[in-house]
Amino acid sequence: MPAYALFIRDKLADPAEFKKYSEVVGETFKGFPAKILAAYGKQEKLEGTEPDGVVIVEFPDAASAHAWYESPAYQKAAEHRWKAASYNVVIVDGI
């Protein structure tokens, strides 16, 4: 069953750190069966608090999503994201 990693950015605090993250995160997907479905595109809030940005990444299953997220390459890249902004990140199973 497919799974989706959702990155919901609440607030960007450090654009320079986010630029560093943006420059290295793409390489972290090499060797992982991931498909980026949305990344900081135009959004329309329908309910709740409007996020600052949203990314949706599709994986074949939750185990693959966890393997990528927990990989040393992504964890190193994520250090820049953690310094750059506050996020909610979830992995959700598809149907």
N, C-alpha and C positions, 0 to 999 in steps of 0.2 A: 504494500500500500504506500502511495507517495506520502512524503512529509514535507512540511514547509518551515523554513526558518524565517521568522518575522523579526525585523529590527525596527523598532519604533523610537525615533529620536524625539526626546522631549524638548531639549534646548541645547543649541550649539554654544559652547563657552569659549573654545579656543580654535579659531579657524586654521591657524598654522599647524596644530597637531592633527586636525582633521585632514588637511592637505597631505600630511605625511601618511596617514592611514589610507587615504584614497590612492596614493601612489604605490602602496605595497599589497593591498588586500587582494587584488586580482590574481596575483601569483599564488596565493594560498589555495586557490581552487584547482590548481594543476594536480591531476591524479585523482580527483574526486568527481563523482557523477552529479554535478550541480548545474542547475540552469537558473540564471537570474531572470526573474519574471518582472520585477519592478525595482527601480532604484532612484529615489528622490525625484520622481516625476511630479507633474501637476496633480494636485489632490483636491478633493472637495469634501469638506467635513459635513457629515449628515447628523451626527449626534456626538455628545461628549466634548472632551477637550481636543482641540486640533493639534496633531503632532507637528513637529518641525520638519520631519521627513520620515519616509517609510521605505524599507527594502524588503522584498520577498524573494526567497531563494528556494527552489524546488529540488528535492532529493528523492531518490527512489524509495527510501524508507527512513525511519527515525534513526536507525543505527548509523546510516551514512551521514546524516546531518550531524549527529553527535561526533562521529569520527572526524569530520572536517572542523567543527567548532573546537574540539579538544586537541586538535593537532598542534604540534609545536610551532609550525609556521603561522597558523591563525592566531594562536595565543600571543605570539610576539607582535604581530600586526595590531591585535586588539589593544595592546598597551597604549597605542596612540589614540584609538577610539575612546578608551576610558578616560584619557586626559582631556579629550576634545569636547565631550558631550555626555549628557545623561540619556540613557536608553532603557527601554523595556525590550527584552529579547525572549522569544518563546519558540519552541518547536511544536508544531501541531500536526497531527496525523490528518491526511486527506481521506477522502471517501471514494 
